[in-house]
Amino acid sequence: MQTADKETAFAEVIRKYENLWVAIAEKDDVEMVVGYGQTAVKAAKEASEKGYPQAMLFKVPSFSTRFIF
């Protein structure tokens, strides 16, 4: 899968987690959400309970927010 296609697919997956913390794990070269919640602790706990104790955590920003670099 091309990088742009992979990034677009991932953006669609996380769209429903706007303003929440998510735990991401990769399986078979596909990134998936394995936990989520209002806090990083909740997302990590859910991921760990599903067998992904080393999942990457990040907060999904509001999609209506603009970033300026």
N, C-alpha and C positions, 0 to 999 in steps of 0.2 A: 504494500500500500504506500502511496506517495505521502510525503510528510504533510503537505497541505490538506490532503484528504483526511488523514489521520487527525490532524488538529481540528478540522471542521467537525468531524464526527464526535470528537471529545467535547467540543464546545456545546454541541447539541445535547450530549448526555448530562452535562453539569448545569444546563440552563434551569432545570427545575429545582436546583439547590441554591438559588440566588440568596445572598446574605446569610448563608449557613456555612459551617465548617464541614469539610468533607475529608474522608480518608480514602486515598487512592492506592490501588495495587495493580500490578501488571501481571497478566496471565496469558500465555501464548501470544505475546507481543501486542496485547490489547489492554489498554488502561480502563479500569472499571472502578466505580464507587463501591466501596465495601463498608462504609459507615458514614453517618452524617448526624449533625445536631446543632443546637444553638451554641455549643462550646466545643473546643478542640478535645476536651476530656471525654465528652459524650461520643464524639465521632471515633476517637481512638479506642474507646471501650467496645463499641459496637464492632469495629474492625477486628479487634483482638478476639472477641467472642466468636467471630466467623472464621478464625484461623489465620488472620493477617496481622500479627502483632507489630510488624515493621512497616506498616502502611504509611505513605507520605500524607501529611496533613496540610491543608491550606483553606483559607476562607474565600469562598466564591464572592466576588464583589457584586455590587448592584450593576445590572446591565444598563441602567440609565445614567450611570456616572461616566464622565469623560476623564481620561488621564492625559496629563500634559507632561512631557519629558523635557 
